[in-house]
């Protein structure tokens, strides 16, 4: 059973956390994200 993981925060935070989750074997469909802050230019 794959858990659903929710990550919410600034863009840099979300990028860092999701990269770590993927490196640990969690698949992208299991990770939901919500980002806030300025977009990267």
CHARMM-style PDB file with segment names, atoms N, HN, CA, C and O in Angstrom:
ATOM      1  N   UNK     1       0.843  -1.176   0.000  1.00  0.00      PROA
ATOM      2  CA  UNK     1       0.000   0.000   0.000  1.00  0.00      PROA
ATOM      3  C   UNK     1       0.891   1.243   0.000  1.00  0.00      PROA
ATOM      4  O   UNK     1       1.771   1.384   0.850  1.00  0.00      PROA
ATOM      5  N   UNK     2       0.660   2.130  -0.946  1.00  0.00      PROA
ATOM      6  HN  UNK     2      -0.054   2.016  -1.636  1.00  0.00      PROA
ATOM      7  CA  UNK     2       1.417   3.376  -1.023  1.00  0.00      PROA
ATOM      8  C   UNK     2       0.633   4.492  -0.341  1.00  0.00      PROA
ATOM      9  O   UNK     2      -0.537   4.712  -0.654  1.00  0.00      PROA
ATOM     10  N   UNK     3       1.271   5.196   0.589  1.00  0.00      PROA
ATOM     11  HN  UNK     3       2.221   5.018   0.843  1.00  0.00      PROA
ATOM     12  CA  UNK     3       0.571   6.297   1.263  1.00  0.00      PROA
ATOM     13  C   UNK     3       0.464   7.511   0.352  1.00  0.00      PROA
ATOM     14  O   UNK     3       1.257   7.671  -0.576  1.00  0.00      PROA
ATOM     15  N   UNK     4      -0.513   8.359   0.617  1.00  0.00      PROA
ATOM     16  HN  UNK     4      -1.157   8.229   1.371  1.00  0.00      PROA
ATOM     17  CA  UNK     4      -0.565   9.663  -0.028  1.00  0.00      PROA
ATOM     18  C   UNK     4       0.197  10.623   0.866  1.00  0.00      PROA
ATOM     19  O   UNK     4      -0.030  10.666   2.075  1.00  0.00      PROA
ATOM     20  N   UNK     5       1.093  11.387   0.281  1.00  0.00      PROA
ATOM     21  HN  UNK     5       1.278  11.352  -0.701  1.00  0.00      PROA
ATOM     22  CA  UNK     5       1.921  12.316   1.032  1.00  0.00      PROA
ATOM     23  C   UNK     5       1.613  13.722   0.535  1.00  0.00      PROA
ATOM     24  O   UNK     5       1.641  13.989  -0.666  1.00  0.00      PROA
ATOM     25  N   UNK     6       1.320  14.609   1.467  1.00  0.00      PROA
ATOM     26  HN  UNK     6       1.297  14.392   2.443  1.00  0.00      PROA
ATOM     27  CA  UNK     6       1.013  15.992   1.133  1.00  0.00      PROA
ATOM     28  C   UNK     6       2.158  16.883   1.587  1.00  0.00      PROA
ATOM     29  O   UNK     6       2.579  16.825   2.742  1.00  0.00      PROA
ATOM     30  N   UNK     7       2.663  17.714   0.669  1.00  0.00      PROA
ATOM     31  HN  UNK     7       2.321  17.761  -0.269  1.00  0.00      PROA
ATOM     32  CA  UNK     7       3.745  18.645   0.979  1.00  0.00      PROA
ATOM     33  C   UNK     7       3.270  20.041   0.592  1.00  0.00      PROA
ATOM     34  O   UNK     7       2.888  20.280  -0.553  1.00  0.00      PROA
ATOM     35  N   UNK     8       3.296  20.958   1.551  1.00  0.00      PROA
ATOM     36  HN  UNK     8       3.606  20.764   2.482  1.00  0.00      PROA
ATOM     37  CA  UNK     8       2.851  22.326   1.299  1.00  0.00      PROA
ATOM     38  C   UNK     8       3.902  23.285   1.832  1.00  0.00      PROA
ATOM     39  O   UNK     8       4.380  23.130   2.955  1.00  0.00      PROA
ATOM     40  N   UNK     9       4.259  24.275   1.025  1.00  0.00      PROA
ATOM     41  HN  UNK     9       3.870  24.401   0.112  1.00  0.00      PROA
ATOM     42  CA  UNK     9       5.229  25.262   1.478  1.00  0.00      PROA
ATOM     43  C   UNK     9       5.752  26.077   0.321  1.00  0.00      PROA
ATOM     44  O   UNK     9       5.184  26.092  -0.771  1.00  0.00      PROA
ATOM     45  N   UNK    10       6.845  26.752   0.589  1.00  0.00      PROA
ATOM     46  HN  UNK    10       7.306  26.740   1.477  1.00  0.00      PROA
ATOM     47  CA  UNK    10       7.462  27.561  -0.461  1.00  0.00      PROA
ATOM     48  C   UNK    10       7.973  26.644  -1.575  1.00  0.00      PROA
ATOM     49  O   UNK    10       8.173  25.448  -1.364  1.00  0.00      PROA
ATOM     50  N   UNK    11       8.177  27.207  -2.733  1.00  0.00      PROA
ATOM     51  HN  UNK    11       8.014  28.178  -2.905  1.00  0.00      PROA
ATOM     52  CA  UNK    11       8.624  26.414  -3.881  1.00  0.00      PROA
ATOM     53  C   UNK    11       9.919  25.674  -3.577  1.00  0.00      PROA
ATOM     54  O   UNK    11      10.029  24.485  -3.875  1.00  0.00      PROA
ATOM     55  N   UNK    12      10.896  26.352  -2.993  1.00  0.00      PROA
ATOM     56  HN  UNK    12      10.806  27.318  -2.751  1.00  0.00      PROA
ATOM     57  CA  UNK    12      12.172  25.702  -2.680  1.00  0.00      PROA
ATOM     58  C   UNK    12      11.985  24.545  -1.700  1.00  0.00      PROA
ATOM     59  O   UNK    12      12.594  23.489  -1.865  1.00  0.00      PROA
ATOM     60  N   UNK    13      11.145  24.740  -0.682  1.00  0.00      PROA
ATOM     61  HN  UNK    13      10.650  25.598  -0.549  1.00  0.00      PROA
ATOM     62  CA  UNK    13      10.878  23.693   0.304  1.00  0.00      PROA
ATOM     63  C   UNK    13      10.245  22.477  -0.362  1.00  0.00      PROA
ATOM     64  O   UNK    13      10.680  21.346  -0.144  1.00  0.00      PROA
ATOM     65  N   UNK    14       9.218  22.713  -1.175  1.00  0.00      PROA
ATOM     66  HN  UNK    14       8.864  23.632  -1.352  1.00  0.00      PROA
ATOM     67  CA  UNK    14       8.514  21.616  -1.846  1.00  0.00      PROA
ATOM     68  C   UNK    14       9.457  20.862  -2.777  1.00  0.00      PROA
ATOM     69  O   UNK    14       9.430  19.632  -2.815  1.00  0.00      PROA
ATOM     70  N   UNK    15      10.291  21.579  -3.526  1.00  0.00      PROA
ATOM     71  HN  UNK    15      10.314  22.578  -3.495  1.00  0.00      PROA
ATOM     72  CA  UNK    15      11.250  20.928  -4.428  1.00  0.00      PROA
ATOM     73  C   UNK    15      12.221  20.041  -3.654  1.00  0.00      PROA
ATOM     74  O   UNK    15      12.514  18.923  -4.077  1.00  0.00      PROA
ATOM     75  N   UNK    16      12.717  20.535  -2.528  1.00  0.00      PROA
ATOM     76  HN  UNK    16      12.479  21.443  -2.185  1.00  0.00      PROA
ATOM     77  CA  UNK    16      13.673  19.779  -1.722  1.00  0.00      PROA
ATOM     78  C   UNK    16      13.036  18.533  -1.125  1.00  0.00      PROA
ATOM     79  O   UNK    16      13.605  17.444  -1.196  1.00  0.00      PROA
ATOM     80  N   UNK    17      11.857  18.692  -0.538  1.00  0.00      PROA
ATOM     81  HN  UNK    17      11.394  19.576  -0.480  1.00  0.00      PROA
ATOM     82  CA  UNK    17      11.187  17.560   0.110  1.00  0.00      PROA
ATOM     83  C   UNK    17      10.775  16.507  -0.912  1.00  0.00      PROA
ATOM     84  O   UNK    17      10.984  15.315  -0.682  1.00  0.00      PROA
ATOM     85  N   UNK    18      10.194  16.923  -2.035  1.00  0.00      PROA
ATOM     86  HN  UNK    18      10.024  17.891  -2.222  1.00  0.00      PROA
ATOM     87  CA  UNK    18       9.764  15.931  -3.022  1.00  0.00      PROA
ATOM     88  C   UNK    18      10.954  15.201  -3.637  1.00  0.00      PROA
ATOM     89  O   UNK    18      10.861  14.005  -3.914  1.00  0.00      PROA
ATOM     90  N   UNK    19      12.064  15.892  -3.854  1.00  0.00      PROA
ATOM     91  HN  UNK    19      12.140  16.863  -3.630  1.00  0.00      PROA
ATOM     92  CA  UNK    19      13.264  15.220  -4.373  1.00  0.00      PROA
ATOM     93  C   UNK    19      13.728  14.144  -3.396  1.00  0.00      PROA
ATOM     94  O   UNK    19      14.120  13.053  -3.811  1.00  0.00      PROA
ATOM     95  N   UNK    20      13.684  14.447  -2.110  1.00  0.00      PROA
ATOM     96  HN  UNK    20      13.365  15.333  -1.774  1.00  0.00      PROA
ATOM     97  CA  UNK    20      14.057  13.458  -1.096  1.00  0.00      PROA
ATOM     98  C   UNK    20      13.107  12.277  -1.063  1.00  0.00      PROA
ATOM     99  O   UNK    20      13.536  11.134  -0.905  1.00  0.00      PROA
ATOM    100  N   UNK    21      11.827  12.546  -1.210  1.00  0.00      PROA
ATOM    101  HN  UNK    21      11.479  13.475  -1.338  1.00  0.00      PROA
ATOM    102  CA  UNK    21      10.841  11.456  -1.223  1.00  0.00      PROA
ATOM    103  C   UNK    21      11.050  10.551  -2.436  1.00  0.00      PROA
ATOM    104  O   UNK    21      11.001   9.328  -2.312  1.00  0.00      PROA
ATOM    105  N   UNK    22      11.280  11.142  -3.596  1.00  0.00      PROA
ATOM    106  HN  UNK    22      11.319  12.136  -3.697  1.00  0.00      PROA
ATOM    107  CA  UNK    22      11.501  10.345  -4.805  1.00  0.00      PROA
ATOM    108  C   UNK    22      12.784   9.533  -4.690  1.00  0.00      PROA
ATOM    109  O   UNK    22      12.840   8.392  -5.149  1.00  0.00      PROA
ATOM    110  N   UNK    23      13.808  10.110  -4.084  1.00  0.00      PROA
ATOM    111  HN  UNK    23      13.762  11.037  -3.711  1.00  0.00      PROA
ATOM    112  CA  UNK    23      15.072   9.393  -3.893  1.00  0.00      PROA
ATOM    113  C   UNK    23      14.899   8.202  -2.953  1.00  0.00      PROA
ATOM    114  O   UNK    23      15.661   7.237  -3.019  1.00  0.00      PROA
ATOM    115  N   UNK    24      13.898   8.274  -2.082  1.00  0.00      PROA
ATOM    116  HN  UNK    24      13.279   9.058  -2.028  1.00  0.00      PROA
ATOM    117  CA  UNK    24      13.628   7.184  -1.141  1.00  0.00      PROA
ATOM    118  C   UNK    24      12.624   6.168  -1.679  1.00  0.00      PROA
ATOM    119  O   UNK    24      12.212   5.250  -0.970  1.00  0.00      PROA
ATOM    120  N   UNK    25      12.234   6.346  -2.946  1.00  0.00      PROA
ATOM    121  HN  UNK    25      12.569   7.091  -3.522  1.00  0.00      PROA
ATOM    122  CA  UNK    25      11.410   5.340  -3.589  1.00  0.00      PROA
ATOM    123  C   UNK    25       9.925   5.626  -3.674  1.00  0.00      PROA
ATOM    124  O   UNK    25       9.171   4.797  -4.184  1.00  0.00      PROA
ATOM    125  N   UNK    26       9.480   6.785  -3.187  1.00  0.00      PROA
ATOM    126  HN  UNK    26      10.093   7.459  -2.773  1.00  0.00      PROA
ATOM    127  CA  UNK    26       8.063   7.121  -3.325  1.00  0.00      PROA
ATOM    128  C   UNK    26       7.806   7.543  -4.763  1.00  0.00      PROA
ATOM    129  O   UNK    26       8.626   8.234  -5.366  1.00  0.00      PROA
ATOM    130  N   UNK    27       6.677   7.131  -5.310  1.00  0.00      PROA
ATOM    131  HN  UNK    27       6.011   6.569  -4.820  1.00  0.00      PROA
ATOM    132  CA  UNK    27       6.379   7.460  -6.701  1.00  0.00      PROA
ATOM    133  C   UNK    27       5.615   8.784  -6.781  1.00  0.00      PROA
ATOM    134  O   UNK    27       4.868   9.127  -5.865  1.00  0.00      PROA
ATOM    135  N   UNK    28       5.801   9.522  -7.872  1.00  0.00      PROA
ATOM    136  HN  UNK    28       6.408   9.243  -8.616  1.00  0.00      PROA
ATOM    137  CA  UNK    28       5.134  10.819  -8.023  1.00  0.00      PROA
ATOM    138  C   UNK    28       3.614  10.796  -7.820  1.00  0.00      PROA
ATOM    139  O   UNK    28       3.085  11.751  -7.251  1.00  0.00      PROA
ATOM    140  N   UNK    29       2.880   9.760  -8.252  1.00  0.00      PROA
ATOM    141  HN  UNK    29       3.309   8.984  -8.714  1.00  0.00      PROA
ATOM    142  CA  UNK    29       1.436   9.781  -8.006  1.00  0.00      PROA
ATOM    143  C   UNK    29       1.054   9.762  -6.521  1.00  0.00      PROA
ATOM    144  O   UNK    29      -0.079  10.097  -6.173  1.00  0.00      PROA
ATOM    145  N   UNK    30       1.975   9.380  -5.656  1.00  0.00      PROA
ATOM    146  HN  UNK    30       2.895   9.108  -5.939  1.00  0.00      PROA
ATOM    147  CA  UNK    30       1.701   9.329  -4.211  1.00  0.00      PROA
ATOM    148  C   UNK    30       1.955  10.664  -3.527  1.00  0.00      PROA
ATOM    149  O   UNK    30       1.601  10.836  -2.360  1.00  0.00      PROA
ATOM    150  N   UNK    31       2.563  11.609  -4.233  1.00  0.00      PROA
ATOM    151  HN  UNK    31       2.851  11.469  -5.180  1.00  0.00      PROA
ATOM    152  CA  UNK    31       2.958  12.873  -3.610  1.00  0.00      PROA
ATOM    153  C   UNK    31       2.111  14.009  -4.181  1.00  0.00      PROA
ATOM    154  O   UNK    31       2.113  14.261  -5.386  1.00  0.00      PROA
ATOM    155  N   UNK    32       1.396  14.680  -3.300  1.00  0.00      PROA
ATOM    156  HN  UNK    32       1.394  14.476  -2.321  1.00  0.00      PROA
ATOM    157  CA  UNK    32       0.590  15.844  -3.674  1.00  0.00      PROA
ATOM    158  C   UNK    32       1.298  17.081  -3.150  1.00  0.00      PROA
ATOM    159  O   UNK    32       1.832  17.071  -2.040  1.00  0.00      PROA
ATOM    160  N   UNK    33       1.307  18.145  -3.938  1.00  0.00      PROA
ATOM    161  HN  UNK    33       0.874  18.154  -4.839  1.00  0.00      PROA
ATOM    162  CA  UNK    33       2.014  19.351  -3.504  1.00  0.00      PROA
ATOM    163  C   UNK    33       1.148  20.593  -3.652  1.00  0.00      PROA
ATOM    164  O   UNK    33       0.255  20.663  -4.496  1.00  0.00      PROA
ATOM    165  N   UNK    34       1.441  21.559  -2.812  1.00  0.00      PROA
ATOM    166  HN  UNK    34       2.167  21.502  -2.126  1.00  0.00      PROA
ATOM    167  CA  UNK    34       0.862  22.893  -2.922  1.00  0.00      PROA
ATOM    168  C   UNK    34       1.994  23.868  -2.633  1.00  0.00      PROA
ATOM    169  O   UNK    34       2.638  23.800  -1.586  1.00  0.00      PROA
ATOM    170  N   UNK    35       2.224  24.765  -3.564  1.00  0.00      PROA
ATOM    171  HN  UNK    35       1.701  24.820  -4.415  1.00  0.00      PROA
ATOM    172  CA  UNK    35       3.342  25.707  -3.452  1.00  0.00      PROA
ATOM    173  C   UNK    35       2.808  27.125  -3.307  1.00  0.00      PROA
ATOM    174  O   UNK    35       1.754  27.475  -3.837  1.00  0.00      PROA
ATOM    175  N   UNK    36       3.559  27.918  -2.579  1.00  0.00      PROA
ATOM    176  HN  UNK    36       4.416  27.634  -2.148  1.00  0.00      PROA
ATOM    177  CA  UNK    36       3.224  29.328  -2.502  1.00  0.00      PROA
ATOM    178  C   UNK    36       4.498  30.151  -2.524  1.00  0.00      PROA
ATOM    179  O   UNK    36       5.579  29.655  -2.207  1.00  0.00      PROA
ATOM    180  N   UNK    37       4.362  31.401  -2.899  1.00  0.00      PROA
ATOM    181  HN  UNK    37       3.484  31.804  -3.157  1.00  0.00      PROA
ATOM    182  CA  UNK    37       5.518  32.286  -2.997  1.00  0.00      PROA
ATOM    183  C   UNK    37       5.692  32.765  -4.417  1.00  0.00      PROA
ATOM    184  O   UNK    37       4.862  32.510  -5.289  1.00  0.00      PROA
ATOM    185  N   UNK    38       6.773  33.454  -4.628  1.00  0.00      PROA
ATOM    186  HN  UNK    38       7.448  33.661  -3.920  1.00  0.00      PROA
ATOM    187  CA  UNK    38       7.058  33.986  -5.958  1.00  0.00      PROA
ATOM    188  C   UNK    38       7.521  32.880  -6.892  1.00  0.00      PROA
ATOM    189  O   UNK    38       8.277  31.998  -6.486  1.00  0.00      PROA
ATOM    190  N   UNK    39       7.072  32.920  -8.138  1.00  0.00      PROA
ATOM    191  HN  UNK    39       6.458  33.636  -8.468  1.00  0.00      PROA
ATOM    192  CA  UNK    39       7.563  31.932  -9.103  1.00  0.00      PROA
ATOM    193  C   UNK    39       9.025  32.197  -9.438  1.00  0.00      PROA
ATOM    194  O   UNK    39       9.489  33.336  -9.384  1.00  0.00      PROA
ATOM    195  N   UNK    40       9.746  31.132  -9.786  1.00  0.00      PROA
ATOM    196  HN  UNK    40       9.369  30.207  -9.830  1.00  0.00      PROA
ATOM    197  CA  UNK    40      11.132  31.300 -10.217  1.00  0.00      PROA
ATOM    198  C   UNK    40      11.150  31.948 -11.593  1.00  0.00      PROA
ATOM    199  O   UNK    40      10.331  31.622 -12.452  1.00  0.00      PROA
ATOM    200  N   UNK    41      12.070  32.853 -11.792  1.00  0.00      PROA
ATOM    201  HN  UNK    41      12.734  33.118 -11.094  1.00  0.00      PROA
ATOM    202  CA  UNK    41      12.169  33.558 -13.082  1.00  0.00      PROA
ATOM    203  C   UNK    41      13.362  33.028 -13.841  1.00  0.00      PROA
ATOM    204  OT1 UNK    41      13.637  33.479 -14.953  1.00  0.00      PROA
TER     205      UNK     41
END
